[in-house]
Amino acid sequence: GMWQVSGRSEITDFEEVVKLDATDMDIYHVDLMDGTFVPNFGMSVRELEMIRRVTDQGAHKLIDCHMMVMNPHNYIEKVAQAGADIIYIHPESELIPSATLDMLPITDYVMIMAVNPGFAGREFMPYTRQKFIELNRYREEHGLAYHLLLDGGATREVISDLYHNCGVEGFVLGKQELFFQKEDYAACIDRIRAI
């Protein structure tokens, strides 16, 4: 199956973005946080634009924008204009999620958070595993083609299980397997792809 590896946006330093862009990861994962929907702040639209400039000069990787904000409809156009290829919203952050998703007539990516959002390095919540199984089954039964991704708690053990047993194709890598490791980004990503 398709194997997508995303680098999470804890790294906002220009040089680190350039290093990430030089790897063969597929998607640059950008967390936008507003301090209200989650008790933390993430990247800004300005940083998203910087990442887009780097990727456009390099490998032109996809950028996804994970909107951990209240009322994301207020920002979706701005985020799209800044260069996001994929935009995720939390249905619970919006009074009328279907209206916000109206501009996206087809869902191409479904991402399940397996940790409570807002902070890095949290443990995978085992009860979310069943959600992946059900979304994979639903996709097969209805002949749909959305990609299924994990965000949060992506250790090698979790990735191996979800990839081989639950139909999950994409993993957002964070502190557990990509950042602050002994090896460089490319070696970390190669290790994940070998699972």
Secondary structure as UniProt FT lines:
FT   STRAND          4..7
FT   TURN            9..10
FT   HELIX           14..21
FT   STRAND          27..34
FT   HELIX           45..57
FT   TURN            58..59
FT   STRAND          62..68
FT   HELIX           72..74
FT   HELIX           76..81
FT   TURN            82..83
FT   STRAND          86..89
FT   HELIX           91..93
FT   HELIX           97..100
FT   HELIX           101..103
FT   STRAND          109..113
FT   TURN            117..118
FT   HELIX           126..128
FT   HELIX           129..141
FT   TURN            142..143
FT   STRAND          147..151
FT   HELIX           156..165
FT   STRAND          170..173
FT   TURN            175..180
FT   HELIX           185..193
//
